[in-house]
Amino acid sequence: MNIKEFFRNDIFAMEAGVELLETGNGTARARMKILPKHLNGGGVCQGGAIFTLADLAFAAAVNSHAELTFSIQSDIRFFKAESEGYLYADAKEIFNRGRLASAEVRITNEAGELIATFGGTGYHKGTALPFAPLP
């Protein structure tokens, strides 16, 4: 099993249409095509859908060391609304020591415009995952 196969078990993210594109040591890139099911009453992509996209990229980045890591804190800031096309989430780990890991995620549209930023902290559970740590 590899990390992409592992995250296919994230049924919520998969049902939301989130796709893990790239993974590396402390990094990840995911995307989601905005569909009618993602739109809120105002006709733009609902914040929870964007959060789910960012959260999967965060999870892949902090779990890239093959140690089970769960989020213990996260926040998101929205800057621009979107109602169609693809959104991309690029996660980069900024801290990893002891039991804690932290990553920042930038969510952009197809034109590279900043849609939102997400920050999260994860807790390493000390449980090995069924794939090799990413180089």
C-alpha positions in Angstrom: 0.0 0.0 0.0 1.2 3.5 -0.7 0.0 6.8 0.8 -2.4 7.6 -2.0 -4.1 4.2 -1.5 -4.2 4.8 2.2 -6.1 8.1 1.8 -8.6 6.5 -0.5 -10.0 5.2 2.7 -11.0 8.7 3.7 -14.5 8.1 2.5 -15.8 11.6 3.4 -13.1 13.3 1.3 -13.5 10.9 -1.5 -17.3 11.3 -1.6 -16.7 15.1 -1.6 -14.7 14.6 -4.8 -11.2 15.4 -3.3 -8.3 13.8 -5.2 -4.8 13.5 -3.8 -2.5 14.4 -6.7 1.0 14.5 -5.2 2.7 13.6 -2.0 6.2 14.1 -0.7 8.1 14.3 2.6 5.9 16.8 4.5 4.1 18.0 1.4 0.9 17.2 -0.5 -1.3 18.5 -3.3 -5.0 17.8 -3.7 -7.7 19.1 -5.9 -11.5 19.2 -6.1 -13.7 20.0 -9.0 -16.5 22.3 -7.9 -19.8 20.6 -8.6 -23.4 21.7 -7.9 -23.4 19.7 -4.7 -20.6 21.9 -3.4 -22.5 25.2 -3.8 -24.1 27.0 -0.9 -27.3 29.1 -1.0 -25.4 32.0 -2.5 -24.2 30.0 -5.4 -20.6 29.7 -4.4 -18.5 26.8 -3.1 -19.4 26.1 0.5 -16.8 26.6 3.1 -17.0 23.1 4.4 -16.2 21.7 1.0 -13.1 23.9 0.8 -12.1 22.9 4.3 -12.4 19.2 3.4 -10.1 19.8 0.4 -7.5 21.6 2.6 -7.8 19.0 5.4 -7.0 16.1 3.1 -3.9 17.8 1.8 -2.9 18.7 5.4 -3.4 15.0 6.5 -1.3 13.7 3.6 1.5 16.1 4.4 1.7 15.3 8.2 1.2 11.6 7.7 3.9 11.4 5.0 6.3 10.1 7.6 4.2 6.9 7.9 3.2 7.6 11.5 -0.6 8.0 12.2 -1.2 11.7 12.9 -4.6 13.2 13.7 -5.5 16.9 13.6 -5.9 18.5 17.0 -6.3 22.1 15.8 -7.1 23.7 12.5 -8.4 27.0 11.1 -9.2 28.4 7.7 -9.4 31.9 6.3 -11.4 32.7 3.1 -10.4 35.4 0.7 -12.2 34.8 -2.6 -15.4 32.9 -3.6 -15.5 30.4 -6.5 -18.5 28.7 -8.1 -16.9 26.6 -10.9 -13.7 24.9 -12.0 -11.0 23.2 -9.9 -9.6 24.2 -6.5 -6.1 23.1 -5.5 -4.7 22.7 -2.0 -1.0 22.7 -1.5 0.2 21.7 1.9 3.6 22.1 3.4 4.8 21.0 6.8 6.4 23.8 8.8 7.1 22.0 12.0 7.6 18.3 13.0 9.1 17.4 16.3 8.2 15.0 19.0 4.5 14.3 19.0 3.5 17.5 17.1 3.4 18.4 13.4 2.1 21.6 11.8 1.4 22.5 8.2 0.1 25.4 6.2 -2.2 24.9 3.2 -2.8 27.3 0.3 -6.0 26.9 -1.6 -6.0 28.3 -5.1 -8.2 28.3 -8.2 -7.1 27.2 -11.7 -5.6 30.7 -12.4 -3.5 30.4 -9.2 -5.5 33.1 -7.3 -5.6 32.6 -3.5 -9.0 31.4 -2.4 -8.2 30.5 1.2 -5.4 29.5 3.7 -5.6 26.7 6.2 -3.4 26.0 9.1 -3.3 22.9 11.2 -1.5 21.1 14.0 -1.4 17.3 14.2 -0.6 14.8 17.0 1.5 11.8 16.2 -0.2 8.8 17.7 2.9 6.6 17.6 1.2 4.1 15.3 3.0 3.0 12.1 1.0 3.3 8.9 1.0 0.6 6.2 3.3 2.4 3.7 7.0 3.6 3.7 7.9 7.1 4.8 8.1 9.4 1.8 11.6 10.6 0.8 
